[in-house]
Amino acid sequence: LKQEVETQATELIAKVLKPKYVQPPPTDSQFNYITDIAAKWYRQYFYFYSIYTCPSPHAISSGFEAKFARLEFVGDDKFALSFMRHTGTWFTLYPSLSLNECLAAIQNDSWFTP
């Protein structure tokens, strides 16, 4: 199951999310921008995350990762799909979806924007 999730997520990232959200670096080098989108397992969760570059000379670091979607296996080939709130906490928007439904929500639902 983990391999199936990784395979389908990688395909979604390559075909939909990267072309939509990863843009050429802006000419104003003061603001952070997305340079990549990836996904990975960590414990029982599967996360989608954006990788940002911080080009400003006053930046604390040269880049950072920001998670924007989380899948949690809940049994019977279903997943709970959550998004990261502005408060830094996860909110479960869909408690029981199939993998295909989760990936469609990540692609189409504005709550899962990187």
Phi, psi and omega in degrees: 000318180300319180295321178298316178299312180299316181297311181291324178293318179299320178294317177299317180297312184292320187270333187239303190290313180297312178300330182278321190249339179267109183248164175300153180303139179290158180287331176278108187276022183264339188251150178292150177212155182283129177248345180196159173229137182214178179212151180200156173276140169216113187057235182267007183249150173244120186252143166257136182214155177256145175250122183253149171251139179246094186279348183297141176293346180262005182292145179290322177221168182280348179184173179200165176251145176225117180284141180231348178212146180220129174254136176232123180293127181244005178103160177056041181057032178240153180228148169269131182248124183235157174237156180276123178281165177296344180274356181088013178245154178275142176235123180279109180274323181234110185281342184203093178232155172288167180300316180297321178293322178297313181294324176294320178294318178298323180287322191250338185271128184294346177292340185251035178279130178298000000 
